[in-house]
């Protein structure tokens, strides 16, 4: 029995004046969401989950509507908490901090999560989804770093280099067959 997890990284999002929870899709991101729907509408998706962050949920909302299904939000699928107050990391600091976080999985900015902590909570949620939906096709609205951390739990090649080459949006299909995990990127 094969279970398919469609990791859907959110589309382009607004960058200013909003916290991580309420930051929505930009006009380009709304078009990105339509592309995601076109790509996945005939995949036979059985169930949809998402991070509670608006940009992740909105990226798969049209797909859910077209399929006549609800999106279940799971807080532990949210993006990594970068720093105190769940604020965004400034773009100019992002690469440097990511390198430190990947060099030391226990490293965290003040008030933020380490990669190890983020991965543990997200993988626990993913494992519950896998248990509850064995043999089904599941779409998950997600974020770049938490997606890479979940994927690297099963296959270490999904590291910082992988994260840096992902796009917004992006879709990776994880096929879980007994003790084997196969991953492929879906063209958008």
KOLLOPA-686967 format. One record per residue: x, y, z of N, C-alpha, C in turn. Coordinates in steps of 0.05 Angstrom, whole numbers, plus 5000, padded with zeros to 4 digits. Example, Ala and Ser with C-alpha at 12.3 -4.5 7.8 and 13.67 -1.06 7.14 Angstrom:
REM residues 2
n_c1; n_c2; n_c3; ca_c1; ca_c2; ca_c3; c_c1; c_c2; c_c3
5264; 4886; 5156; 5246; 4910; 5156; 5264; 4934; 5156
5257; 4955; 5142; 5273; 4979; 5143; 5258; 5001; 5157
This chain:
REM residues 188
n_c1; n_c2; n_c3; ca_c1; ca_c2; ca_c3; c_c1; c_c2; c_c3
5017; 4977; 5000; 5000; 5000; 5000; 5018; 5025; 5000
5013; 5043; 4982; 5028; 5068; 4980; 5011; 5092; 4989
5024; 5109; 5005; 5011; 5133; 5013; 5027; 5156; 5000
5012; 5175; 4989; 5024; 5198; 4975; 5020; 5223; 4991
5041; 5237; 4996; 5040; 5263; 5010; 5049; 5284; 4989
5031; 5302; 4983; 5038; 5325; 4965; 5045; 5349; 4982
5071; 5355; 4984; 5080; 5378; 4999; 5078; 5402; 4981
5060; 5420; 4988; 5055; 5444; 4971; 5066; 5469; 4985
5089; 5477; 4976; 5100; 5502; 4987; 5084; 5525; 4977
5077; 5544; 4995; 5059; 5566; 4989; 5070; 5583; 4966
5051; 5598; 4954; 5058; 5617; 4933; 5070; 5642; 4944
5077; 5660; 4926; 5089; 5686; 4933; 5071; 5700; 4954
5084; 5711; 4975; 5069; 5723; 4996; 5077; 5752; 5001
5059; 5766; 5014; 5065; 5794; 5022; 5088; 5794; 5042
5105; 5814; 5042; 5129; 5814; 5059; 5129; 5835; 5081
5112; 5854; 5080; 5114; 5876; 5099; 5089; 5880; 5116
5093; 5889; 5140; 5071; 5899; 5157; 5053; 5877; 5168
5060; 5852; 5167; 5043; 5831; 5177; 5060; 5811; 5193
5046; 5798; 5211; 5061; 5777; 5226; 5060; 5751; 5210
5074; 5731; 5219; 5076; 5706; 5204; 5049; 5692; 5201
5031; 5695; 5221; 5006; 5682; 5220; 4987; 5693; 5199
4987; 5719; 5195; 4967; 5732; 5178; 4978; 5741; 5151
5003; 5737; 5146; 5015; 5745; 5121; 5002; 5729; 5098
4988; 5742; 5080; 4974; 5728; 5059; 4989; 5727; 5033
4976; 5718; 5012; 4988; 5716; 4986; 4988; 5743; 4972
5009; 5748; 4956; 5010; 5772; 4939; 4992; 5767; 4915
4988; 5787; 4898; 4973; 5781; 4873; 4986; 5759; 4857
5013; 5758; 4856; 5026; 5736; 4842; 5021; 5710; 4856
5020; 5710; 4883; 5015; 5686; 4899; 4987; 5675; 4893
4968; 5693; 4888; 4941; 5683; 4882; 4941; 5669; 4855
4956; 5679; 4836; 4959; 5665; 4810; 4974; 5639; 4815
4994; 5639; 4832; 5008; 5614; 4839; 4989; 5593; 4849
4970; 5601; 4866; 4951; 5583; 4877; 4933; 5570; 4855
4926; 5586; 4835; 4911; 5575; 4813; 4927; 5554; 4798
4953; 5559; 4795; 4971; 5539; 4782; 4973; 5513; 4798
4974; 5516; 4824; 4974; 5492; 4841; 4949; 5476; 4837
4926; 5490; 4837; 4900; 5476; 4833; 4900; 5461; 4806
4909; 5474; 4785; 4910; 5461; 4759; 4928; 5436; 4759
4950; 5438; 4773; 4969; 5416; 4775; 4958; 5392; 4790
4943; 5398; 4811; 4935; 5376; 4830; 4906; 5367; 4828
4889; 5381; 4812; 4860; 5375; 4813; 4854; 5347; 4803
4870; 5335; 4787; 4865; 5308; 4776; 4882; 5287; 4789
4895; 5293; 4812; 4913; 5274; 4825; 4899; 5254; 4843
4873; 5258; 4847; 4858; 5241; 4865; 4863; 5246; 4895
4867; 5271; 4901; 4872; 5279; 4929; 4848; 5271; 4947
4854; 5257; 4968; 4833; 5248; 4987; 4827; 5268; 5009
4848; 5281; 5018; 4846; 5298; 5042; 4867; 5320; 5040
4860; 5343; 5052; 4878; 5366; 5052; 4884; 5376; 5081
4909; 5381; 5086; 4918; 5392; 5111; 4934; 5417; 5105
4938; 5434; 5125; 4954; 5458; 5121; 4965; 5468; 5147
4986; 5482; 5145; 4995; 5500; 5166; 4973; 5520; 5171
4970; 5531; 5195; 4949; 5550; 5200; 4956; 5578; 5188
4980; 5582; 5178; 4987; 5608; 5167; 4972; 5612; 5141
4961; 5636; 5138; 4943; 5643; 5116; 4955; 5637; 5089
4980; 5644; 5085; 4992; 5640; 5058; 4993; 5611; 5050
4997; 5593; 5069; 4998; 5564; 5063; 4970; 5554; 5057
4951; 5561; 5074; 4924; 5552; 5071; 4911; 5563; 5045
4916; 5589; 5040; 4905; 5601; 5016; 4916; 5589; 4990
4940; 5578; 4991; 4952; 5566; 4967; 4937; 5541; 4959
4925; 5527; 4978; 4910; 5503; 4970; 4879; 5506; 4973
4870; 5530; 4980; 4842; 5535; 4985; 4825; 5530; 4960
4834; 5540; 4937; 4819; 5536; 4912; 4818; 5506; 4904
4840; 5492; 4909; 4840; 5463; 4904; 4819; 5450; 4922
4818; 5457; 4947; 4798; 5445; 4965; 4770; 5451; 4955
4765; 5476; 4947; 4738; 5483; 4936; 4731; 5466; 4912
4750; 5464; 4893; 4744; 5448; 4869; 4739; 5419; 4875
4753; 5408; 4895; 4749; 5380; 4903; 4726; 5376; 4922
4714; 5398; 4932; 4692; 5396; 4951; 4701; 5385; 4978
4725; 5392; 4986; 4736; 5382; 5011; 4745; 5405; 5029
4746; 5399; 5055; 4754; 5419; 5075; 4785; 5416; 5079
4796; 5438; 5088; 4825; 5438; 5096; 4826; 5436; 5126
4841; 5417; 5137; 4845; 5414; 5165; 4872; 5428; 5172
4870; 5447; 5190; 4894; 5462; 5198; 4907; 5448; 5222
4933; 5444; 5221; 4948; 5432; 5243; 4970; 5452; 5250
4969; 5461; 5275; 4988; 5481; 5284; 5017; 5472; 5281
5022; 5447; 5286; 5050; 5437; 5285; 5061; 5435; 5256
5045; 5441; 5236; 5055; 5443; 5209; 5064; 5471; 5201
5062; 5490; 5220; 5069; 5518; 5215; 5099; 5520; 5209
5107; 5542; 5197; 5135; 5548; 5192; 5150; 5550; 5218
5176; 5547; 5215; 5194; 5550; 5238; 5190; 5577; 5251
5190; 5578; 5277; 5189; 5603; 5291; 5218; 5613; 5291
5222; 5635; 5275; 5249; 5645; 5271; 5260; 5659; 5296
5244; 5675; 5308; 5254; 5691; 5331; 5230; 5700; 5348
5237; 5712; 5371; 5217; 5721; 5390; 5195; 5737; 5376
5170; 5733; 5384; 5147; 5747; 5373; 5139; 5735; 5346
5151; 5713; 5338; 5146; 5700; 5312; 5148; 5720; 5289
5169; 5737; 5291; 5174; 5757; 5270; 5190; 5744; 5247
5188; 5757; 5224; 5203; 5749; 5201; 5233; 5755; 5205
5249; 5738; 5194; 5278; 5743; 5193; 5283; 5761; 5170
5298; 5783; 5174; 5304; 5801; 5151; 5318; 5787; 5129
5311; 5793; 5104; 5323; 5779; 5081; 5354; 5780; 5081
5365; 5802; 5090; 5395; 5804; 5089; 5408; 5786; 5110
5393; 5776; 5130; 5404; 5758; 5150; 5398; 5729; 5144
5380; 5724; 5125; 5369; 5697; 5122; 5390; 5676; 5116
5406; 5679; 5095; 5426; 5659; 5087; 5445; 5653; 5110
5456; 5674; 5122; 5475; 5671; 5144; 5463; 5655; 5167
5439; 5661; 5175; 5426; 5647; 5197; 5419; 5619; 5189
5410; 5615; 5165; 5404; 5587; 5156; 5429; 5570; 5156
5451; 5581; 5148; 5476; 5565; 5149; 5483; 5557; 5177
5480; 5575; 5196; 5485; 5569; 5224; 5465; 5547; 5234
5440; 5550; 5226; 5419; 5531; 5235; 5424; 5503; 5224
5434; 5501; 5199; 5439; 5475; 5187; 5466; 5464; 5197
5485; 5481; 5205; 5510; 5471; 5216; 5506; 5460; 5244
5488; 5471; 5259; 5482; 5462; 5286; 5452; 5461; 5290
5440; 5437; 5289; 5411; 5434; 5289; 5399; 5443; 5315
5415; 5448; 5336; 5405; 5458; 5361; 5406; 5489; 5364
5419; 5502; 5344; 5421; 5531; 5345; 5394; 5544; 5339
5388; 5565; 5355; 5364; 5580; 5351; 5369; 5609; 5359
5355; 5627; 5345; 5356; 5655; 5352; 5340; 5659; 5377
5344; 5681; 5392; 5329; 5685; 5417; 5299; 5684; 5412
5286; 5667; 5428; 5257; 5664; 5425; 5247; 5647; 5402
5266; 5637; 5386; 5259; 5621; 5363; 5263; 5591; 5368
5257; 5575; 5347; 5261; 5546; 5349; 5287; 5538; 5335
5298; 5517; 5344; 5321; 5505; 5330; 5309; 5487; 5307
5326; 5480; 5288; 5317; 5462; 5267; 5308; 5435; 5280
5322; 5426; 5300; 5314; 5401; 5313; 5286; 5403; 5325
5280; 5424; 5339; 5254; 5428; 5351; 5232; 5429; 5330
5237; 5445; 5309; 5217; 5449; 5288; 5212; 5422; 5274
5234; 5408; 5267; 5231; 5382; 5254; 5215; 5362; 5271
5221; 5361; 5296; 5208; 5342; 5314; 5178; 5346; 5315
5169; 5371; 5318; 5140; 5376; 5319; 5126; 5371; 5292
5139; 5379; 5270; 5127; 5376; 5244; 5127; 5347; 5236
5148; 5332; 5241; 5148; 5303; 5233; 5128; 5288; 5250
5125; 5295; 5275; 5104; 5282; 5291; 5076; 5285; 5278
5070; 5310; 5270; 5045; 5315; 5256; 5043; 5299; 5230
5065; 5299; 5215; 5065; 5284; 5189; 5061; 5254; 5194
5073; 5243; 5215; 5070; 5214; 5221; 5041; 5208; 5229
5028; 5226; 5243; 5000; 5222; 5249; 4983; 5222; 5224
4989; 5240; 5206; 4974; 5241; 5180; 4979; 5215; 5165
5004; 5205; 5164; 5010; 5180; 5150; 4994; 5157; 5163
4993; 5156; 5189; 4979; 5135; 5203; 4949; 5136; 5197
4938; 5160; 5198; 4909; 5164; 5194; 4900; 5161; 5165
4918; 5164; 5146; 4910; 5164; 5118; 4927; 5145; 5101
4933; 5122; 5113; 4949; 5102; 5099; 4935; 5094; 5073
4950; 5094; 5051; 4939; 5086; 5025; 4924; 5108; 5011
4925; 5133; 5022; 4910; 5155; 5010; 4930; 5175; 4998
4918; 5195; 4985; 4933; 5218; 4974; 4926; 5242; 4990
4947; 5255; 5001; 4943; 5277; 5020; 4959; 5301; 5010
4946; 5324; 5008; 4959; 5349; 5002; 4963; 5365; 5027
4987; 5376; 5030; 4993; 5392; 5054; 5003; 5419; 5045
4989; 5440; 5053; 4998; 5468; 5049; 5020; 5474; 5069
5044; 5481; 5059; 5067; 5483; 5077; 5085; 5506; 5069
5108; 5507; 5082; 5128; 5528; 5079; 5155; 5516; 5072
5173; 5532; 5062; 5199; 5521; 5052; 5215; 5507; 5073
5222; 5520; 5095; 5240; 5508; 5115; 5227; 5484; 5128
5203; 5486; 5138; 5190; 5464; 5151; 5187; 5440; 5132
5181; 5446; 5107; 5179; 5424; 5087; 5206; 5410; 5084
5227; 5425; 5081; 5254; 5414; 5078; 5262; 5397; 5103
5255; 5407; 5126; 5261; 5393; 5151; 5245; 5366; 5153
5220; 5367; 5145; 5204; 5342; 5145; 5216; 5322; 5126
5222; 5332; 5102; 5233; 5314; 5081; 5260; 5303; 5089
5277; 5319; 5102; 5304; 5310; 5109; 5303; 5289; 5132
5281; 5288; 5146; 5278; 5267; 5167; 5278; 5239; 5153
5267; 5238; 5130; 5265; 5212; 5115; 5287; 5208; 5095
5300; 5230; 5086; 5321; 5228; 5066; 5340; 5252; 5071
5365; 5247; 5080; 5382; 5269; 5088; 5391; 5288; 5065
5386; 5280; 5040; 5394; 5298; 5018; 5377; 5323; 5016
5355; 5324; 5031; 5338; 5348; 5031; 5348; 5367; 5052
5371; 5379; 5045; 5386; 5396; 5063; 5384; 5425; 5056
5403; 5442; 5065; 5402; 5470; 5059; 5404; 5475; 5029
5421; 5461; 5015; 5423; 5465; 4986; 5396; 5460; 4972
5382; 5439; 4981; 5355; 5433; 4971; 5337; 5456; 4976
5336; 5465; 5001; 5318; 5487; 5009; 5323; 5512; 4991
5348; 5518; 4987; 5355; 5543; 4972; 5347; 5541; 4942
5342; 5517; 4932; 5334; 5515; 4904; 5304; 5511; 4900
5289; 5511; 4922; 5260; 5509; 4920; 5249; 5535; 4911
5224; 5535; 4901; 5211; 5559; 4891; 5184; 5563; 4905
5172; 5586; 4901; 5145; 5591; 4911; 5127; 5596; 4887
5108; 5578; 4883; 5102; 5554; 4898; 5120; 5531; 4889
5118; 5509; 4902; 5132; 5485; 4894; 5116; 5461; 4904
5118; 5439; 4890; 5104; 5415; 4899; 5123; 5391; 4897
5126; 5377; 4920; 5141; 5352; 4921; 5123; 5330; 4930
5124; 5308; 4915; 5107; 5285; 4922; 5125; 5265; 4936
5117; 5257; 4960; 5131; 5236; 4976; 5114; 5211; 4975
5125; 5190; 4964; 5111; 5164; 4963; 5122; 5146; 4985
5105; 5139; 5003; 5112; 5122; 5025; 5103; 5093; 5019
5122; 5075; 5015; 5116; 5047; 5009; 5132; 5030; 5030
5118; 5018; 5048; 5130; 5002; 5069; 5154; 5017; 5081
5179; 5008; 5076; 5203; 5021; 5088; 5217; 5040; 5068
5204; 5046; 5046; 5217; 5062; 5025; 5202; 5088; 5021
5217; 5110; 5017; 5205; 5136; 5012; 5218; 5146; 4986
5201; 5150; 4966; 5210; 5162; 4941; 5199; 5190; 4939
5215; 5208; 4928; 5207; 5236; 4926; 5211; 5246; 4897
5191; 5260; 4887; 5194; 5273; 4861; 5182; 5300; 4862
5193; 5317; 4845; 5182; 5345; 4843; 5162; 5345; 4820
5139; 5358; 4825; 5119; 5360; 4804; 5124; 5386; 4789
5124; 5385; 4763; 5126; 5410; 4747; 5101; 5427; 4750
5105; 5453; 4752; 5082; 5471; 4754; 5079; 5487; 4729
